[in-house]
Each structure stands twice: as structure tokens, then as C-alpha cells.
Amino acid sequence: MINKAIKIIAALVLIGLCLYVVTQNSAAAKVYLTPGWSISASTGVILIIVFVLGLLCATIVAAYFAVRAGLRERRLLRAEQERQAFF
């Protein structure tokens, strides 16, 4: 129950911080993705989007290395089991 309450409080704090960033950075900004394609939005919204995209990229990289390590661990465990079965 306490863990659930902590998660709810953390989510509310995160939402509050996002709202604070958006309201404090309300000036318009234009981001050029390609020479012909640009996005115009509030600076706060752009900051939050860039943060989320960075978080997503870091998650993908971490997941790649976690899967690689898991496969290596599985291979080593299988080799150890074969070695134990031999003796």
C-alpha cells in the first residue's frame, strides 16, 4: 500500500514539474527537423519532448545491453550445467 502511495505521489510530482516547466517557458520556439519541416511550439513543451526522447533512446540502449548480458549469462549457465552433468 505504501509503495502504491509513493508511486502516486511521484507521478503527481512529475506532472507538477512538467506543468511548471511548460508554464515558465511559454515563449514560442521553432525547431527545424529538416530544411522543409519544422515544429513550432511552446519552449516548455519542446523541452519535455526532448527529455522524453532522450529517455527513450537511453532505455533502448540499456535494453540492448541487458539482452546481450542475459544471453551471455544463459550461455554460461548452460555450459556450467553441461560441465556439472559430465562429472
OpenMM code with the backbone's topology and positions (N, CA, C; nanometers):
from openmm import Vec3, app, unit

residues = "MET ILE ASN LYS ALA ILE LYS ILE ILE ALA ALA LEU VAL LEU ILE GLY LEU CYS LEU TYR VAL VAL THR GLN ASN SER ALA ALA ALA LYS VAL TYR LEU THR PRO GLY TRP SER ILE SER ALA SER THR GLY VAL ILE LEU ILE ILE VAL PHE VAL LEU GLY LEU LEU CYS ALA THR ILE VAL ALA ALA TYR PHE ALA VAL ARG ALA GLY LEU ARG GLU ARG ARG LEU LEU ARG ALA GLU GLN GLU ARG GLN ALA PHE PHE".split()
positions = [
    Vec3(0.0821, -0.1192, 0.0000),
    Vec3(0.0000, 0.0000, 0.0000),
    Vec3(0.0869, 0.1261, 0.0000),
    Vec3(0.1946, 0.1223, 0.0789),
    Vec3(0.2833, 0.2385, 0.0854),
    Vec3(0.3535, 0.2580, -0.0487),
    Vec3(0.3937, 0.1473, -0.1137),
    Vec3(0.4586, 0.1591, -0.2441),
    Vec3(0.3651, 0.2223, -0.3463),
    Vec3(0.2365, 0.1869, -0.3402),
    Vec3(0.1386, 0.2444, -0.4314),
    Vec3(0.1254, 0.3952, -0.4072),
    Vec3(0.1224, 0.4341, -0.2809),
    Vec3(0.1109, 0.5752, -0.2459),
    Vec3(0.2338, 0.6523, -0.2918),
    Vec3(0.3514, 0.5923, -0.2766),
    Vec3(0.4744, 0.6580, -0.3204),
    Vec3(0.4735, 0.6762, -0.4717),
    Vec3(0.4261, 0.5747, -0.5455),
    Vec3(0.4190, 0.5863, -0.6913),
    Vec3(0.3212, 0.6945, -0.7335),
    Vec3(0.2079, 0.7031, -0.6658),
    Vec3(0.1091, 0.8066, -0.6987),
    Vec3(0.1658, 0.9452, -0.6701),
    Vec3(0.2324, 0.9604, -0.5560),
    Vec3(0.2927, 1.0892, -0.5210),
    Vec3(0.4016, 1.1257, -0.6210),
    Vec3(0.4839, 1.0280, -0.6610),
    Vec3(0.5894, 1.0548, -0.7582),
    Vec3(0.5299, 1.0970, -0.8924),
    Vec3(0.4216, 1.0319, -0.9346),
    Vec3(0.3562, 1.0690, -1.0601),
    Vec3(0.2996, 1.2102, -1.0518),
    Vec3(0.2392, 1.2449, -0.9390),
    Vec3(0.1848, 1.3796, -0.9220),
    Vec3(0.2956, 1.4846, -0.9217),
    Vec3(0.4069, 1.4538, -0.8579),
    Vec3(0.5205, 1.5463, -0.8575),
    Vec3(0.5742, 1.5644, -0.9994),
    Vec3(0.5842, 1.4555, -1.0743),
    Vec3(0.6313, 1.4629, -1.2123),
    Vec3(0.5372, 1.5466, -1.2981),
    Vec3(0.4077, 1.5263, -1.2824),
    Vec3(0.3101, 1.6062, -1.3567),
    Vec3(0.3214, 1.7533, -1.3178),
    Vec3(0.3381, 1.7787, -1.1893),
    Vec3(0.3554, 1.9161, -1.1430),
    Vec3(0.4794, 1.9817, -1.2007),
    Vec3(0.5893, 1.9063, -1.2046),
    Vec3(0.7123, 1.9610, -1.2627),
    Vec3(0.6951, 1.9894, -1.4117),
    Vec3(0.6266, 1.9003, -1.4819),
    Vec3(0.6016, 1.9230, -1.6248),
    Vec3(0.5172, 2.0485, -1.6456),
    Vec3(0.4136, 2.0639, -1.5663),
    Vec3(0.3306, 2.1843, -1.5773),
    Vec3(0.4102, 2.3096, -1.5443),
    Vec3(0.4979, 2.3006, -1.4455),
    Vec3(0.5826, 2.4148, -1.4096),
    Vec3(0.6747, 2.4523, -1.5247),
    Vec3(0.7367, 2.3535, -1.5874),
    Vec3(0.8271, 2.3805, -1.6996),
    Vec3(0.7503, 2.4438, -1.8149),
    Vec3(0.6321, 2.3932, -1.8442),
    Vec3(0.5537, 2.4461, -1.9559),
    Vec3(0.5081, 2.5890, -1.9267),
    Vec3(0.4610, 2.6150, -1.8059),
    Vec3(0.4118, 2.7495, -1.7763),
    Vec3(0.5250, 2.8517, -1.7628),
    Vec3(0.6406, 2.8113, -1.7173),
    Vec3(0.7521, 2.9044, -1.7029),
    Vec3(0.8236, 2.9314, -1.8355),
    Vec3(0.8089, 2.8429, -1.9320),
    Vec3(0.8718, 2.8586, -2.0632),
    Vec3(0.7631, 2.8641, -2.1706),
    Vec3(0.6841, 2.9695, -2.1667),
    Vec3(0.5694, 2.9777, -2.2560),
    Vec3(0.6012, 3.0461, -2.3887),
    Vec3(0.7203, 3.0963, -2.4066),
    Vec3(0.7556, 3.1618, -2.5325),
    Vec3(0.7582, 3.0589, -2.6450),
    Vec3(0.7247, 3.1050, -2.7631),
    Vec3(0.7227, 3.0143, -2.8784),
    Vec3(0.8657, 2.9864, -2.9256),
    Vec3(0.8877, 2.8655, -2.9688),
    Vec3(1.0180, 2.8261, -3.0235),
    Vec3(0.9926, 2.7437, -3.1484),
    Vec3(1.0858, 2.7492, -3.2400),
    Vec3(1.0722, 2.6751, -3.3646),
    Vec3(1.1910, 2.5810, -3.3770),
    Vec3(1.1625, 2.4528, -3.3956),
    Vec3(1.2661, 2.3513, -3.4104),
    Vec3(1.2640, 2.3040, -3.5550),
    Vec3(1.3789, 2.3161, -3.6212),
    Vec3(1.3911, 2.2726, -3.7607),
    Vec3(1.4435, 2.1298, -3.7637),
    Vec3(1.3587, 2.0352, -3.8040),
    Vec3(1.3989, 1.8954, -3.8124),
    Vec3(1.4691, 1.8666, -3.9442),
    Vec3(1.4172, 1.9203, -4.0513),
    Vec3(1.4792, 1.9157, -4.1841),
    Vec3(1.4614, 2.0546, -4.2443),
    Vec3(1.5274, 2.0833, -4.3565),
    Vec3(1.5099, 2.2169, -4.4150),
    Vec3(1.3641, 2.2499, -4.4495),
    Vec3(1.2835, 2.1490, -4.4795),
    Vec3(1.1454, 2.1758, -4.5153),
    Vec3(1.0447, 2.1478, -4.4056),
    Vec3(1.0886, 2.0923, -4.2933),
    Vec3(0.9951, 2.0524, -4.1884),
    Vec3(1.0396, 2.1095, -4.0550),
    Vec3(0.9528, 2.1880, -3.9939),
    Vec3(0.9841, 2.2468, -3.8641),
    Vec3(0.8621, 2.2362, -3.7742),
    Vec3(0.8877, 2.2410, -3.6435),
    Vec3(0.7812, 2.2345, -3.5438),
    Vec3(0.7872, 2.3627, -3.4616),
    Vec3(0.6724, 2.4261, -3.4481),
    Vec3(0.6640, 2.5463, -3.3660),
    Vec3(0.5731, 2.5169, -3.2473),
    Vec3(0.6268, 2.5347, -3.1276),
    Vec3(0.5502, 2.5070, -3.0062),
    Vec3(0.6094, 2.5865, -2.8913),
    Vec3(0.5477, 2.5729, -2.7775),
    Vec3(0.5967, 2.6370, -2.6570),
    Vec3(0.7332, 2.5773, -2.6198),
    Vec3(0.8208, 2.6603, -2.5680),
    Vec3(0.9534, 2.6137, -2.5300),
    Vec3(0.9455, 2.5033, -2.4251),
    Vec3(0.8542, 2.5155, -2.3314),
    Vec3(0.8387, 2.4131, -2.2276),
    Vec3(0.7978, 2.2794, -2.2850),
    Vec3(0.7064, 2.2817, -2.3815),
    Vec3(0.6629, 2.1575, -2.4450),
    Vec3(0.7786, 2.0942, -2.5209),
    Vec3(0.8555, 2.1748, -2.5904),
    Vec3(0.9702, 2.1225, -2.6653),
    Vec3(1.0736, 2.0633, -2.5700),
    Vec3(1.0970, 2.1294, -2.4564),
    Vec3(1.1923, 2.0759, -2.3579),
    Vec3(1.1471, 1.9400, -2.3056),
    Vec3(1.0189, 1.9270, -2.2768),
    Vec3(0.9672, 1.7995, -2.2260),
    Vec3(0.9766, 1.6920, -2.3327),
    Vec3(0.9451, 1.7244, -2.4576),
    Vec3(0.9539, 1.6270, -2.5665),
    Vec3(1.0976, 1.5812, -2.5859),
    Vec3(1.1918, 1.6739, -2.5827),
    Vec3(1.3330, 1.6379, -2.5991),
    Vec3(1.3791, 1.5502, -2.4825),
    Vec3(1.3356, 1.5812, -2.3612),
    Vec3(1.3709, 1.4992, -2.2449),
    Vec3(1.3172, 1.3575, -2.2603),
    Vec3(1.1911, 1.3440, -2.3019),
    Vec3(1.1301, 1.2118, -2.3187),
    Vec3(1.1998, 1.1336, -2.4295),
    Vec3(1.2357, 1.2009, -2.5395),
    Vec3(1.3070, 1.1328, -2.6474),
    Vec3(1.4450, 1.0852, -2.6008),
    Vec3(1.5136, 1.1649, -2.5218),
    Vec3(1.6422, 1.1228, -2.4668),
    Vec3(1.6271, 1.0053, -2.3732),
    Vec3(1.5227, 1.0074, -2.2922),
    Vec3(1.4944, 0.8957, -2.2023),
    Vec3(1.4653, 0.7690, -2.2813),
    Vec3(1.3894, 0.7818, -2.3895),
    Vec3(1.3572, 0.6672, -2.4743),
    Vec3(1.4825, 0.6095, -2.5397),
    Vec3(1.5691, 0.6964, -2.5903),
    Vec3(1.6943, 0.6483, -2.6516),
    Vec3(1.7824, 0.5774, -2.5487),
    Vec3(1.7934, 0.6327, -2.4295),
    Vec3(1.8735, 0.5693, -2.3250),
    Vec3(1.8141, 0.4347, -2.2850),
    Vec3(1.6817, 0.4253, -2.2828),
    Vec3(1.6153, 0.2994, -2.2492),
    Vec3(1.6432, 0.1935, -2.3550),
    Vec3(1.6394, 0.2330, -2.4809),
    Vec3(1.6662, 0.1380, -2.5894),
    Vec3(1.8093, 0.0864, -2.5817),
    Vec3(1.9040, 0.1743, -2.5570),
    Vec3(2.0445, 0.1325, -2.5458),
    Vec3(2.0632, 0.0406, -2.4251),
    Vec3(2.0029, 0.0755, -2.3125),
    Vec3(2.0146, -0.0082, -2.1929),
    Vec3(1.9497, -0.1447, -2.2143),
    Vec3(1.8365, -0.1473, -2.2835),
    Vec3(1.7697, -0.2749, -2.3116),
    Vec3(1.8564, -0.3628, -2.4011),
    Vec3(1.9229, -0.3040, -2.4987),
    Vec3(2.0114, -0.3795, -2.5868),
    Vec3(2.1223, -0.4475, -2.5063),
    Vec3(2.1875, -0.3699, -2.4194),
    Vec3(2.2961, -0.4273, -2.3401),
    Vec3(2.2449, -0.5281, -2.2374),
    Vec3(2.1240, -0.5075, -2.1852),
    Vec3(2.0668, -0.6025, -2.0901),
    Vec3(2.0363, -0.7352, -2.1582),
    Vec3(1.9826, -0.7301, -2.2789),
    Vec3(1.9539, -0.8536, -2.3524),
    Vec3(2.0835, -0.9254, -2.3860),
    Vec3(2.1837, -0.8499, -2.4282),
    Vec3(2.3139, -0.9107, -2.4580),
    Vec3(2.3724, -0.9791, -2.3356),
    Vec3(2.3673, -0.9129, -2.2213),
    Vec3(2.4205, -0.9715, -2.0983),
    Vec3(2.3392, -1.0934, -2.0561),
    Vec3(2.2078, -1.0871, -2.0744),
    Vec3(2.1234, -1.2005, -2.0394),
    Vec3(2.1538, -1.3223, -2.1254),
    Vec3(2.1754, -1.3007, -2.2539),
    Vec3(2.2102, -1.4112, -2.3430),
    Vec3(2.3458, -1.4706, -2.3068),
    Vec3(2.4409, -1.3850, -2.2712),
    Vec3(2.5720, -1.4339, -2.2305),
    Vec3(2.5622, -1.5145, -2.1015),
    Vec3(2.4821, -1.4649, -2.0069),
    Vec3(2.4633, -1.5366, -1.8800),
    Vec3(2.3972, -1.6714, -1.9036),
    Vec3(2.2983, -1.6751, -1.9913),
    Vec3(2.2305, -1.8010, -2.0219),
    Vec3(2.3272, -1.9015, -2.0836),
    Vec3(2.4133, -1.8528, -2.1736),
    Vec3(2.5120, -1.9406, -2.2367),
    Vec3(2.6101, -1.9956, -2.1337),
    Vec3(2.6539, -1.9108, -2.0421),
    Vec3(2.7471, -1.9553, -1.9390),
    Vec3(2.6820, -2.0542, -1.8427),
    Vec3(2.5560, -2.0321, -1.8082),
    Vec3(2.4855, -2.1257, -1.7206),
    Vec3(2.4675, -2.2615, -1.7879),
    Vec3(2.4341, -2.2599, -1.9173),
    Vec3(2.4185, -2.3856, -1.9899),
    Vec3(2.5517, -2.4607, -1.9959),
    Vec3(2.6615, -2.3896, -2.0183),
    Vec3(2.7930, -2.4538, -2.0214),
    Vec3(2.8281, -2.5112, -1.8847),
    Vec3(2.7933, -2.4386, -1.7800),
    Vec3(2.8197, -2.4878, -1.6438),
    Vec3(2.7364, -2.6126, -1.6136),
    Vec3(2.6120, -2.6149, -1.6566),
    Vec3(2.5277, -2.7323, -1.6347),
    Vec3(2.5812, -2.8530, -1.7112),
    Vec3(2.6276, -2.8303, -1.8325),
    Vec3(2.6867, -2.9404, -1.9098),
    Vec3(2.8141, -2.9925, -1.8419),
    Vec3(2.8925, -2.9003, -1.7869),
    Vec3(3.0138, -2.9411, -1.7172),
    Vec3(2.9803, -3.0200, -1.5920),
    Vec3(2.8755, -2.9770, -1.5180),
    Vec3(2.8331, -3.0488, -1.3975),
    Vec3(2.7780, -3.1868, -1.4334),
    Vec3(2.7049, -3.1968, -1.5441),
    Vec3(2.6486, -3.3251, -1.5864),
    Vec3(2.7572, -3.4206, -1.6295),
    Vec3(2.8658, -3.3701, -1.6812),
    Vec3(2.9755, -3.4556, -1.7271),
    Vec3(3.0427, -3.5238, -1.6093),
    Vec3(3.0585, -3.4480, -1.4987),
    Vec3(3.1253, -3.5070, -1.3817),
    Vec3(3.0215, -3.5713, -1.2980),
] * unit.nanometer
topology = app.Topology()
chain = topology.addChain("A")
for resn in residues:
    res = topology.addResidue(resn, chain)
    for name in ("N", "CA", "C"):
        topology.addAtom(name, app.Element.getBySymbol(name[0]), res)
